C-alpha cells in the first residue's frame, strides 16, 4: 500500500476507533454500580487499545452502503463488547493463562479472576442490550432482529465459542488443514463475518442483496487474519504485538506455520488476500466504493501487531 494511501487508511481507522470508544464509554458510564471493581474491569478491558478491526468493518460496510454513522455506533460498540469479553475469558488461567494483553496486564491479573469472569459475562449481555435498544434512528426493528440473531449465532456454539472449544480440544493433537480451517473460521472468522453483515443489515434491502459477496470477502479476510496471527506468534516482536511470543507453541496449539511451515503460511495469507479482492471487484460493479475494504484486507496481511 503506497504511503499516502496507508496514512489515509490509518486516519480512517483512528476516527472509527475514537467513535466506537466514545460510544462504549458513554454506555458504560450510564450503567449502575460504577464504583465496583467489576465496572472498572469492564472499562479497562474495552478501552485497553487495539485495532478495533471489527467495529471498523461495521462502519466501513455501512458507510459504503450509504448508512449514516449514527445508525452504526451501537452496532459497532456491540461487536467490540463481544470481542472484549472473548479476550478476557481467553486470557483466563483455565484457557490460555496469559498475563499480557496489548502490552498491559490482562483483566484477571489486574482485577482478579472472579471480576474478570463477571466482566466478560456483563460485556456479552451489554452487546445485546446495545443492539436491542441503542440509538439507530433509521434502522427498522426487523433489521435490528437480524443484527441480534447474527451476533448471537457468531458468538455462541455455532461461532466463536464453538471454535474456541475445537481449538482447546485439538491442543497436543495432530490435525489436518481442513480441521484447522474449521477452528479458525469459527473462533475468529465468525465475529469478523458478523461485523460485516451487521453493517449491511443497517442498510436494509440493499445490504441483504450483496450479502453473498460480503460473505466471500469476510471468509477470506477472517482466515487471513488468523493465519497472520499464527505467523506473528512465530516472528512477531512482543513489544509490537503486546503479548508473549511463542504462546501457541507453549500450549501445543495447531497453527498454520506448524502445519505448513512459515513460507507456505505467508503464501496462504496472500492467496486469501487476493480472494478477498475478487469479491470486492464484483461489489464494485454494483456501484459501491470498496477501496477502504481493499485497504483493510492489505492491512491484515501486512500488520505487525
C-alpha positions in Angstrom: 0.0 0.0 0.0 1.5 3.4 -1.0 2.4 5.7 1.9 -0.3 8.3 1.2 -2.9 5.7 0.9 -1.7 3.9 4.0 -1.8 7.2 6.0 -5.3 7.9 4.9 -6.4 4.4 5.9 -4.8 4.8 9.3 -6.6 8.1 9.8 -9.9 6.4 8.9 -9.2 3.6 11.3 -8.3 6.1 14.1 -11.6 8.1 13.6 -13.6 4.8 13.8 -11.7 3.8 16.9 -12.4 7.1 18.6 -16.0 7.0 17.6 -16.7 3.5 18.9 -14.6 4.1 22.1 -16.8 7.2 22.9 -20.0 5.1 22.4 -18.7 2.3 24.7 -17.6 4.9 27.3 -20.9 6.7 27.2 -22.7 3.3 27.6 -20.6 2.1 30.5 -20.9 5.5 32.3 -24.7 5.1 32.2 -24.6 1.8 34.0 -25.1 1.3 37.7 -22.5 0.3 40.3 -19.8 2.4 38.8 -17.7 2.2 42.0 -17.4 -1.6 41.9 -14.2 -3.3 40.6 -16.4 -5.0 38.1 -17.2 -1.7 36.4 -13.5 -0.8 36.4 -12.7 -4.2 34.9 -15.3 -3.7 32.1 -14.0 -0.2 31.3 -10.3 -1.3 31.4 -10.9 -4.3 29.1 -13.0 -2.5 26.4 -10.7 0.6 26.3 -7.4 -1.2 26.6 -6.5 -0.3 23.0 -6.3 -2.4 19.9 -7.1 -2.0 16.2 -10.9 -2.0 16.5 -10.9 -4.1 13.4 -14.5 -5.4 13.8 -16.2 -2.1 14.6 -14.2 -0.6 11.7 -15.7 -3.2 9.4 -19.2 -2.4 10.6 -18.7 1.3 10.0 -17.0 0.8 6.6 -19.6 -1.6 5.2 -22.5 0.6 6.5 -20.9 3.8 5.1 -20.2 2.1 1.7 -24.0 1.4 1.6 -24.9 4.9 2.4 -25.8 4.5 6.1 -25.4 7.4 8.5 -22.7 6.7 11.1 -25.2 7.5 13.9 -27.1 4.3 12.9 -23.9 2.3 13.2 -22.4 3.4 16.6 -24.4 1.0 18.8 -23.8 -1.9 16.4 -20.1 -1.2 16.3 -19.9 -1.0 20.1 -21.8 -4.2 20.5 -19.3 -6.1 18.3 -16.4 -4.7 20.3 -18.1 -5.7 23.6 -18.3 -9.3 22.4 -14.7 -9.2 21.2 -13.5 -7.7 24.6 -15.5 -10.3 26.5 -13.9 -13.1 24.4 -10.4 -11.8 25.1 -11.0 -11.6 28.8 -12.1 -15.2 29.0 -9.5 -16.3 26.5 -6.8 -15.0 28.8 -8.1 -16.7 31.9 -6.0 -19.4 33.7 -8.4 -22.1 32.6 -8.0 -21.1 28.9 -4.7 -19.6 27.6 -3.5 -18.3 31.0 -1.9 -15.1 29.6 -0.5 -12.3 31.7 -0.3 -9.7 28.9 -2.9 -8.3 26.5 -1.8 -5.4 24.2 1.3 -4.9 26.4 -0.7 -4.5 29.6 -1.8 -6.8 32.4 -4.7 -9.0 31.4 -8.0 -8.4 33.2 -7.7 -11.3 35.6 -4.2 -10.2 36.6 -5.3 -6.6 37.3 -8.7 -7.2 38.8 -8.7 -10.9 39.9 -10.2 -13.9 38.3 -13.7 -13.5 39.7 -14.1 -9.9 38.4 -12.6 -11.0 35.0 -15.2 -13.7 34.6 -18.0 -11.3 35.6 -16.7 -8.6 33.3 -16.8 -11.0 30.4 -20.3 -12.0 31.2 -21.5 -8.5 31.6 -20.0 -7.3 28.4 -21.6 -10.1 26.5 -25.0 -9.2 27.7 -24.3 -5.5 27.2 -23.7 -6.2 23.5 -27.3 -7.4 23.0 -28.6 -4.5 25.1 -26.9 -2.1 22.6 -28.4 -3.9 19.6 -31.9 -4.0 21.1 -32.2 -0.5 22.5 -29.2 1.6 21.3 -29.6 4.6 19.1 -30.3 3.6 15.5 -32.8 6.1 14.2 -33.1 4.8 10.7 -32.8 1.1 11.3 -36.0 -0.9 11.3 -36.9 -3.3 14.1 -36.8 -6.2 11.6 -33.2 -5.3 10.8 -32.3 -5.0 14.5 -33.6 -8.5 15.0 -31.3 -9.7 12.1 -28.4 -8.0 13.9 -29.3 -9.7 17.2 -29.6 -13.1 15.6 -26.4 -12.6 13.6 -24.3 -11.7 16.7 -25.8 -14.4 18.9 -25.0 -17.0 16.2 -21.5 -15.7 15.7 -20.8 -15.6 19.4 -22.1 -19.0 20.6 -21.6 -22.7 19.9 -22.1 -22.2 16.1 -19.4 -19.5 16.1 -16.7 -18.2 18.4 -17.4 -20.4 21.4 -17.6 -23.5 19.2 -14.3 -22.5 17.6 -12.7 -22.0 20.9 -13.8 -25.4 22.1 -12.5 -27.0 18.9 -9.2 -25.2 19.5 -8.9 -26.4 23.1 -9.8 -29.9 22.1 -7.1 -30.0 19.4 -4.2 -29.0 21.7 -1.5 -31.5 21.6 -3.2 -33.5 18.8 -2.2 -33.8 15.2 -5.0 -32.4 13.0 -5.2 -31.7 9.2 -5.5 -28.4 7.4 -9.3 -28.7 7.0 -9.8 -29.1 10.7 -7.5 -26.1 11.4 -9.5 -24.0 8.9 -12.8 -25.1 10.7 -11.3 -23.9 14.0 -10.3 -20.5 12.7 -13.5 -19.9 10.7 -15.5 -20.3 13.9 -13.1 -18.9 16.6 -12.0 -15.8 14.7 -13.8 -15.6 11.4 -17.4 -15.8 12.7 -17.2 -12.5 14.5 -15.5 -10.8 11.6 -18.2 -12.0 9.3 -20.9 -10.8 11.8 -19.3 -7.3 11.9 -19.6 -7.1 8.2 -23.1 -8.5 8.0 -24.4 -6.2 10.8 -23.1 -3.2 8.8 -25.0 -4.5 5.8 -28.2 -5.1 7.8 -28.2 -1.4 8.8 -28.7 -0.5 5.2 -31.8 -2.7 4.8 -32.7 -4.3 1.4 -29.6 -3.2 -0.5 -27.4 -4.6 2.3 -29.1 -8.0 2.1 -28.7 -8.0 -1.7 -24.9 -8.1 -1.5 -24.5 -10.4 1.5 -23.2 -13.4 -0.6 -20.3 -11.2 -1.9 -19.7 -9.7 1.5 -19.6 -13.3 3.0 -16.9 -14.2 0.5 -14.9 -11.2 1.4 -15.4 -11.9 5.1 -14.4 -15.5 4.9 -11.2 -14.6 3.1 -10.1 -11.8 5.5 -11.2 -13.7 8.6 -9.0 -16.6 7.8 -6.2 -14.4 6.6 -6.3 -12.5 9.9 -5.8 -15.8 11.9 -3.1 -17.0 9.5 -1.3 -13.7 10.1 -1.8 -14.1 13.9 -0.2 -17.6 13.7 2.7 -16.1 11.8 3.2 -13.3 14.3 3.3 -15.8 17.1 6.5 -17.1 15.4 8.2 -14.0 14.0 6.4 -11.1 15.8 8.0 -8.6 18.1 6.4 -8.9 21.6 6.9 -5.1 22.0 4.6 -4.6 19.0 2.2 -7.5 19.4 1.6 -6.7 23.1 1.7 -10.4 24.1 4.3 -13.0 24.7 5.8 -14.5 21.6 5.5 -18.3 21.2 2.4 -18.9 23.3 0.9 -21.1 20.6 4.0 -23.4 20.8 3.9 -23.3 24.6 0.2 -24.5 24.5 0.9 -27.0 21.7 -1.7 -25.4 19.5 -2.1 -26.3 15.9 -1.2 -23.4 13.7 -0.6 -22.7 10.0 3.2 -22.4 10.5 3.2 -25.6 12.4 1.3 -27.5 9.7 2.6 -25.7 6.5 5.8 -24.0 7.5 6.3 -20.2 7.7 6.9 -19.6 3.9 3.8 -21.5 2.9 1.7 -19.8 5.6 2.7 -16.4 4.2 1.7 -17.6 0.8 -1.6 -18.7 2.2 -2.3 -15.3 3.7 -1.5 -13.7 0.3 -3.8 -16.1 -1.6 -6.6 -15.2 0.8 -6.0 -11.5 0.3 -6.4 -11.9 -3.5 -9.6 -13.9 -2.9 -11.0 -11.0 -0.9 -10.2 -8.6 -3.7 -12.0 -10.8 -6.2 -15.2 -10.4 -4.1 -14.7 -6.7 -3.9 -14.4 -6.3 -7.6 -17.8 -7.8 -8.1 -19.3 -5.5 -5.5 -17.7 -2.5 -7.3 -19.6 -3.4 -10.5 -22.8 -2.7 -8.5 -21.7 0.9 -8.0 -20.1 0.7 -4.5 -16.7 2.1 -3.5 -14.8 -0.8 -1.9 -11.4 1.0 -1.6 -11.4 1.1 2.2 -12.3 -2.6 2.4 -9.4 -3.4 0.0 -7.0 -1.4 2.1 -8.2 -3.2 5.2 -7.5 -6.6 3.6 -4.0 -5.4 2.7 -3.5 -4.1 6.3 -4.5 -7.5 7.7 -1.8 -9.5 5.9 0.9 -6.8 6.5 0.2 -5.9 10.1 2.9 -6.2 12.8 0.5 -6.5 15.8 
